[in-house]
Amino acid sequence: MCKSINVGIIGMGKALPPRVLTNFDLEKIVETNDEWITTRTGIKERRIVDENSSTSDLATEAAQNALKNAGVSPAEIDLIIVATITPDYKLPSVASIVQSNIGAINAATFDLNAGCSGWVYSIATANAFIQSGFYEKILVVGAETLSTITNWQDRTTCILFGDGAGASVVAKIDEPGFFTFDLGTDGQVEPLYAPGSGSKKLVAEPIPGCTNKVFMIGKDVFKFAVKVQSKSILKLLEKLDMDINEVDLFIPHQANKRIIESACERLNITQDKFMVNLDKYGNTSAASIPLALTEAVEQGKIKKGDTVCVCGFGAGLTWASGIMKWIY
Ligand SMILES: CC(C)(COP(=O)(O)OP(=O)(O)OC[C@H]1O[C@@H](n2cnc3c(N)ncnc32)[C@H](O)[C@@H]1OP(=O)(O)O)[C@@H](O)C(=O)NCCC(=O)NCCS
């Protein structure tokens, strides 16, 4: 990797729909209860878009907040990457809609689908574009309206997901920001996919009501997540010859409190080293890490000079981690 150009995040922003759906609200939709959801997942409530809002609306708002916090104008942006599995349309990309909405007249655009690892994949991509000297400022957004692909008859999945967006301005900077990344895939469809949502003809629904909606074998994804999260973090630390105690805060994908607890056990670190906000938002897929990162900054849990480790996993099955110095 070329070391001559330093790259890092210079501003973050978020967007959340105002409508709150609590566990008690879900009790009225499927056979479940607040106690089960809280104990098995740690989630208490999630945000849901109204029928007039879409992924690009959340992405636009988060992008505008990130640009403001970074002190960067839309015209300075060279590229917009939106990580999402819930685009407004099959075509065009959400990134192209955001480009128009914010007036980023000089920006190229594309969406990236790596499931819940999408935002980390996207910042690694932005890092490569900037390190190569091709671009200087890239807007990276993770935005989802998972409520639009949730099977509201399936109690094993509908309790997990929420809507939201987080955005970051990634730029060429003077000091080292991003240290390194670890991206990977264990190519598998069945544990987590949306049957009948694309060109592959659906012969029979794996469960009722899941056509074009999320279908998941929860236990398989759980096992994958637990294993891959600590493995990927340890790989990064080894690559950097860094002790785990040198990391000030971990920002894991916000899927399930028990997955985070198990990572702490495997890595032998205390839970206060892990940012958690899944109780308020549930699993927002590609938005989850940038949302948690933005809130960690807002709450003063990350300060300039801190070392931060992000780690995601999701459909694909993918994983992606990165270690960075916080530079603002
Ligand atoms: C989905 C998940 C929370 C389920 O938890 P679990 O402990 O594995 O629960 P199980 O699937 O074993 O179900 C246990 C029991 O609870 C029941 N149950 C499932 N969902 C329920 C709900 N919402 N409310 C009440 N009971 C429920 C099951 O039917 C089962 O009942 P049974 O024992 O009578 O068959 C868990 O597997 C998980 O978090 N997986 C990873 C999901 C994830 O992170 N996905 C996104 C990755 S990006």
The ligand as a Gaussian input file, in Angstrom:
#p B3LYP/6-31G(d) Opt

LIG

0 1
 C      -32.474000     -13.791000      15.252000
 C      -31.927000     -14.107000      16.633000
 C      -32.101000     -12.921000      17.542000
 C      -32.715000     -15.282000      17.215000
 O      -32.219000     -15.581000      18.501000
 P      -31.972000     -17.083000      18.947000
 O      -31.521000     -17.057000      20.352000
 O      -31.099000     -17.725000      17.914000
 O      -33.441000     -17.652000      18.906000
 P      -33.957000     -18.955000      18.165000
 O      -34.018000     -18.713000      16.693000
 O      -33.169000     -20.132000      18.665000
 O      -35.410000     -19.022000      18.742000
 C      -35.653000     -19.435000      20.091000
 C      -37.125000     -19.527000      20.280000
 O      -37.672000     -18.203000      20.270000
 C      -38.709000     -18.116000      19.297000
 N      -38.684000     -16.771000      18.716000
 C      -38.037000     -16.362000      17.613000
 N      -38.279000     -15.073000      17.428000
 C      -39.061000     -14.652000      18.420000
 C      -39.632000     -13.427000      18.759000
 N      -39.425000     -12.310000      18.029000
 N      -40.376000     -13.354000      19.869000
 C      -40.592000     -14.430000      20.635000
 N      -40.091000     -15.636000      20.355000
 C      -39.325000     -15.740000      19.265000
 C      -38.379000     -19.189000      18.286000
 O      -39.535000     -19.585000      17.577000
 C      -37.858000     -20.288000      19.172000
 O      -38.929000     -20.973000      19.753000
 P      -38.873000     -22.567000      19.936000
 O      -37.709000     -22.811000      20.842000
 O      -40.197000     -22.871000      20.523000
 O      -38.656000     -23.111000      18.560000
 C      -30.445000     -14.514000      16.570000
 O      -30.296000     -15.746000      15.895000
 C      -29.603000     -13.503000      15.871000
 O      -29.446000     -12.394000      16.342000
 N      -28.961000     -13.886000      14.763000
 C      -28.076000     -12.987000      14.037000
 C      -28.923000     -12.005000      13.314000
 C      -28.158000     -10.900000      12.705000
 O      -27.354000     -10.296000      13.338000
 N      -28.448000     -10.650000      11.444000
 C      -27.954000      -9.567000      10.717000
 C      -26.577000      -9.763000      10.328000
 S      -26.065000      -8.414000       9.425000

